[in-house]
Amino acid sequence: MFLRLAQQHQEFIQDLVMNLQALTITLDGCGYTASCYTCGDQMQSASFMVSLGEKHLIRFLVSDYGITWMELWDDRELMKVEGGEAISQLQELANIVKYSHAIQLTNCHFCE
């Protein structure tokens, strides 16, 4: 049982890292400065960062040891959550980007 749970956890971390890499590409395409660094080829951990404005920074860390979301303003920590709540915050970020991208496409004069 524990070996199966360990395998599922590793697969979960790998999926999360792949999604962070995809989100980084999407954010870059929307004009945000974003990065996602992984350690090695096995994708067992990642450090994701995105700048949402001049002084607004999001940092998301994932590894076998835990998952952490930190929101910083002017180098001061505004919020720090871990585990499932950190993943929920990541989903909120993805939803905001999706919504703002849809508005940009709607307002695009070339699309008319």
HELIX and SHEET records of a PDB file:
HELIX    1   1 PHE A    2  GLY A   29  1                                  28    
HELIX    2   2 GLY A   84  THR A  106  1                                  23    
HELIX    3   3 HIS A  109  CYS A  111  5                                   3    
SHEET    1   A 5 THR A  33  THR A  38  0                                        
SHEET    2   A 5 ALA A  46  SER A  51 -1                                        
SHEET    3   A 5 HIS A  56  SER A  63 -1                                        
SHEET    4   A 5 GLY A  66  TRP A  73 -1                                        
SHEET    5   A 5 ARG A  76  GLU A  82 -1                                        
END                                                                             
